[in-house]
Amino acid sequence: MLNPKILLKHFGIFWAIFIALQLLFSTAGVKGGLARINAAMLSNVMQRFLPEINLKAQAQQEDGQILFQFYNQEQADQLVKKVKKTGKAGKISVQNYDYLVDPSNHINMALAFLIAVFLATPLAWKKRFILAGTGIFLFYIYSFFRMTFRLKYEVSQLNIGLYESDPNSFLSLHKINNFLGSLGLIFMVIILIWALLVFSKKNMAQMKLKLS
Amino acid sequence: MAKRTKTKKVQANKTKAKKQGFSLKNWWGNQSTALRFIGLFALLLGLFYTFYYSKLNIENIHPHVLNAQAKLGSFLVNLLGQSTYADAQYIGGDGFNMSVSGGCDGLEVTALLVAGVLAFPSSWKEKWNGLLYGVGILTILNILRLPMLYFAGAKGSRALFDFLHIQGGFVIFISITMLLWGYWVIQVLNQRKLANEKLKIKN
């Protein structure tokens, strides 16, 4: 027979890990470190999906926020061409835009939740860590996808001729951004990742043993 | 023995499917229980979000749900000696206003539980019990959360309000949802085991 009290023990483990990680992620050093890692990964990946803009992401050391700076690449290329045509060396000036993102809820808290969920799953500890690692990888793929749409939407709002779409169309950037950006969906995605990785025949048998 | 019977059943399904050509029902029956659970779970969540973000819900249904929650929240706060009012999705009074908005309505976590219960291989009677208790508990907790949030904002601090709003809104509720679902699954599996043992004794 499975013992529901053991489930409560794992619920306790979840909360202990989640609170510990939240406290850890809120310390200036770790927050800044996470922001640096996220900024480096995000700018590299997002630049590939948004070639129309020249993108740089920087971590703000003091509050762990991520500052995206970008300009219209096509506009810059045209200006360079103009200067080249003159045959003389010259300077070009393009409008730079800033977009500040606070990753504390949508990335850091979600990451703490994901790690806590996997580490509190009644499986062998080695398996929990392996699954948590895989889960983090899948979560980052989703986060890159979400952030790319978020930035695309922000650029579209600047009215600089990039990514502008009819807000009333069926799949407008506005709607996609609203959907992907909701905190609820992020947690649902984490639960789906968890279910996808945890519910295998072998794991189910192991979980039954742990809960007996 | 049971495993052999199951393998035979799967092979029989495959042969039948080959004879009849492709059939979605047969294909679904040949998938592992875990994969079927995840597939159905994801599908149900997908259906929920399609509805949740539909124009029909956003314009015609959701505002009424939020208004009802705000009214109920304001009523409960007033029962505790405060003087608040509910207007559309807002609860206001004593120099503090808060809005019950999408994401704070508890519908996503309720959908998570409903999808988990419906997707898990169990009888309709078991599912009905799970839905009744699970959705009931989540609804009560969500209704109680609103006065708690109001007091945290009006009498406590901004930090406490933010903590209860964000962490309380999602992490506490999702973890409780998973606990309720896990508890229900354990009950279903235990009852099934008991029923099997009784059957063995009879035979």
HADDOCK unambig.tbl for C-alpha pairs under 7 A between the chains (distance, minus, plus):
assign (segid A and resid 1 and name CA) (segid B and resid 190 and name CA) 5.74 0.50 0.50
assign (segid A and resid 2 and name CA) (segid B and resid 186 and name CA) 6.12 0.50 0.50
assign (segid A and resid 2 and name CA) (segid B and resid 190 and name CA) 6.35 0.50 0.50
assign (segid A and resid 4 and name CA) (segid B and resid 183 and name CA) 6.14 0.50 0.50
assign (segid A and resid 4 and name CA) (segid B and resid 186 and name CA) 6.66 0.50 0.50
assign (segid A and resid 184 and name CA) (segid B and resid 103 and name CA) 6.11 0.50 0.50
assign (segid A and resid 184 and name CA) (segid B and resid 108 and name CA) 6.67 0.50 0.50
assign (segid A and resid 184 and name CA) (segid B and resid 170 and name CA) 6.89 0.50 0.50
assign (segid A and resid 195 and name CA) (segid B and resid 38 and name CA) 6.64 0.50 0.50
assign (segid A and resid 196 and name CA) (segid B and resid 38 and name CA) 6.43 0.50 0.50
assign (segid A and resid 199 and name CA) (segid B and resid 34 and name CA) 5.61 0.50 0.50
assign (segid A and resid 200 and name CA) (segid B and resid 34 and name CA) 5.82 0.50 0.50
assign (segid A and resid 201 and name CA) (segid B and resid 34 and name CA) 6.79 0.50 0.50
